[in-house]
Amino acid sequence: MRKLGRPSGHRKMMLKNLTTDLLKYGRIETTEARAREVRRVTEKIITLAKKDDLASRRLVLKQVLDETTVKNLFENIAPKYKDRNGGYVRIIKSAPRRGDATPTAIVELV
């Protein structure tokens, strides 16, 4: 796991926020390093959601901050990927950020 220049509590919450936003909106823009970490976390969450049982719902609720997003994940997003064995998230590199020239990327659900 990358440290992303943050203390552990801040890093974990940032990844939870980014993952929640990705599942809520289907697409987010962030730095490349964060995008890779968000992909890692989101792939595991969608794989859990494909099981569709109480234990997996509770594990997902620990990672995703919004209950309506979790409901949407289990009812709409996870069933789309039932026949897919992974690769639910796509990272597309985009232009560097204007202020500090950090490489950015668009993260979206496939």
N, C-alpha and C positions, 0 to 999 in steps of 0.2 A: 504494500500500500504506500502510495506517495504521501509525503507529509504536507505538501502544498504550502509550506511556509506558515503554518498555523499551529497553535496548540491543539491537542487532541480533541478537546471538547468543542472548540470552534470548528475544527475540520469535520467532525462527525455531524454536527448540526448543519453545516453548509452543504454537505452531501445529501442529507435528508431533505433540505429545502430544494436543492436542485433536482433531486429525484422526484419529489412531489410535484414540482412544476412541470417536469418532463411528462409525467403521467397525466397531469391535469390538462396541459395545453398540446401535448403531442410533439412539441418542437421548442427548443431553447437555444440561445446563443451564449457561449461562454468561452473561456480559454481552452486550448487543446489539452493541457494537463488535467484540468478539471473534467473535461469531456470524457477522457479515457476512464477516469475514476467513476464518473456518473454511469457510464456504460456498464462497467463491472457490477456496480450495485444494482442497477435497474434490471440487468439480465437475470440476476439471482432472484429478484422480487417477482418478475413475471413467471419464472420457472416455478416458484412457490405457488403463485396464484393459479397456475394450471391445475394443481391438485384439487383445489376447491373444497377444502375441508376446514373445520373449525381451527385446528392447530395452525395451518398455514395462514389463515386469515389473521390470527393473533400475532404471528411472527411478522406478517406484512404491516400490521398496525404499529409495530414497534419502529418500523423504518419510514413509513409514509405518514405525514403529519395531519392529513385531512381525511376525515371519515368518508365524505362523499366521493373523494378520489379513489379510496379503497373499494367502495361499492361499485364505482364505474369500472375499476380494474377487474374485479371478479365477474361482473356481468357482461361487459362489452369488450375489453381489451384482451384478457387472457383467452377467451374462447376463439378469438381470431387466430391465435398461435397454437392451437391444440395439435396440429399436424407438423409443426415446425420444431426442430430440435435445438434451437438456439439462434443467435443472430437477430434479435428483436430490435436492436438499436443500431442506427447508422450515424457515422460521424463524417461530416463534410467540412473540409478545411475552407476557411474564408479569409478575407483580407486582414492584415495585422491591425490591431487596435490603434487608433489615432494618437492617443496620449503617450503611450510608452512602447508602441510597436510590438506588443505581445501577440503571438500568433493566436487567432481565434478560430472557433469551429462552431458549426451548427449541429446540434444533436437532435435526432428525430426518431420516432418509432417507425419501423418499416411497415 
